[in-house]
Structures are given as structure tokens and as C-alpha cells.
Amino acid sequence: MSEPNKGNPVYSRTDTSKVSLNPDDWKKILSPELYYIARQKGTERPYTSVWEKNHEKGTYYCAACGNPLFVSDTKFDSGCGWPSFYAPVTKSSVIYLPDNSHGMSRTEVQCGRCKSHLGHVFEDGPPPTGLRYCINGVILDFEKAKEKESEYKKKND
């Protein structure tokens, strides 16, 4: 998506206040698919995200609340089937929690603003961080960088 989610009163790309809603309120404002990923810690099928092979310049936001999460400069093709990044926009963009579900020991990544489940982070990524943030595409909202958009328009006018 390139425009903020209509009908979601907590979605903002500029508001940094924390979002805390009960499950019923989240269910009212999120699509069933987004609710499953964000609030029930679901996982989309690999290789199904429109963002996995996206190579445009821009910013990835939390689709539940609009919090800036990752920039395209940190995105890389990990081959894992989900959009992968080596660093968040800022240290407070995401929070980390231990995840021992499914008989594995992993680190869950949540949105730093609304605590929606994003995916997991692993220590097998590229330099400079060595990290691989493996993120569900459903929870991502993307906005193309404005300067690239204007460059494109100039070339095609």
C-alpha cells in the first residue's frame, strides 16, 4: 500500500505515541489476515509477499499503526521467502522478545509503537550488522521515496 490505512484510527506515520488496544478493538480495525499476523503471531506462507522482491527505494511501515520500521537501503534478498532487512530505521522502531514456540529458541520482533508481531531476527545476515530481520510482508506498508518518484516523472514527461 502506498497510502495510510483508511478506517484505522491509530494508523499514523508521524504519531510516535504508544498504541495499546484490546483484541476486540484490534479485530475491528484490522483485516482478518493482518489481525492473524499482527495480533496472533501468525506467519504468512513463504514467497507470497508482494514486498519480498520489491526493489524500489522507500520506507516500510507497520501496517497496523504506521510506525516506520525499515528503509529499503537495509533490505536484501536472503532467499528465506520473506522480506529481509539487516537493520531497523531506529533502535526504538522494534522491540525484541524471546520466542520459544514450536520447539525453537528464536527472537521475536515486534513493532515498537503497537507491539504487533512482525517476524523474527536471526544472526545470519550481511554486514554491517550480521542480522537478518525476517518480516511478514502482510504487516508491512510501503511508501516509495519521493525523490525517486519525481526523478521517474521527469524522465517520462
Order of alpha helices (4+ residues) and beta strands (2+ residues): alpha-alpha-beta-beta-beta-beta-beta-beta-beta-beta-beta-alpha
